Amino acid sequence: MKILLYIVIQLFVIMMVAPLLNGIIKKIKALSQKRKGAPIFQMYFDLYKLCKKSSVVSDVSSWVFKVTPYIVFATAIAAALLVPVSTMIAPEQLPGDIIMFVSILALGRFFMMIAALDTASTFGGMGSSREALISSLTEPSILVSLFTVGLISKSTSLLQIMNVMKDKGVPLVHPVYIMIFFALLTIIIAETSRIPVDDPSTHLELTMVHEAMILEYSGRHLALMEYGAAIKQLTFITLLVNILIPHDQLIALTGISAVMLSLTIYLIKVIGVCIIIAIAEVSTVKLKLFSIPNLAALSFILSVLGFLQYFVLGGRYV
């Protein structure tokens, strides 16, 4: 029963909050440019409008192109279920661990890349090759960062990691967690196609990565792709804030009040990370394609430094 309740609450929070983050980031960017910008709920309206439209499918495409939106959305949902938005609603045991989390997201990315190639579009092939480059550079950083906190928690289970991190007080005062925090923040920017790695608002052929892969989609298929990308973004942010900035240990309430307060604090933390991402976007410019490995190398170095500091400082002091 508790597992069913967890799935219901987790899905509700993830699916309702995910589109809001893009609206907040776009609103902050617009205000920084002295523009009014679209309302923060604009993505909800866009998804509703797209769902009412039929999809246009190329005659030369195969079943891969048609099934990919559903796979991308399903893998994003599956990955989100492995990362609790609050440990107060999580069951005692949660199936899946770090390796499954990364593998599920990699499956969605794989289908997205081959679907972009399926229509024989030049833009799709270009976006797929760039996505393969970026993902191959960022995934080692993800694994090293998560394995570091897993080593500290003596488990690869994300729920167990979060429960252990609650007992650390304020993890970000420790050098190991500071390194992991900035490494994961860089990974989030790269994985969610944000500036300086990619520009989600552009349709210029020389700069597109994610947009190039979904350029052939329309209607309900495009809604699923966009929704899946938003859920993936929220999942990574949830991973960051609930592992390195835990808050459930500070709540003295019990029952429904404790859950509501926990979710409220979680939402505040997520919005805070969105503000940081928006500030990073308005403060930088998009990197050249061949400069992206330098950014990926920076995140990998930070994650490795965090991993090495675990041994240098002694595991019992982390």
Secondary structure, DSSP 8 states (H G I E B T S, - for coil): -HHHHHHHHHHHHHHHHHHHHHHHHHHHHHHHTT-----TTHHHHHHHHHHTS-----TT--HHHHHHHHHHHHHHHHHHHTS-S-TTTS-S--S--HHHHHHHHHHHHHHHHHHHHHTT-HHHHHHHHHHHHHHHHHHHHHHHHHHHHHHHHT---HHHHHHHHHTTSSGGGSHHHHHHHHHHHHHHHHHTT-TTT--TT---TTT-SHHHHTTT--HHHHHHHHHHHHHHHHHHHHHHHHHHS--GGG----THHHHHHHHHHHHHHHHHHHHHHHHHHHHS----GGGHHHHHHHHHHHHHHHHHHHHHS-GGG-
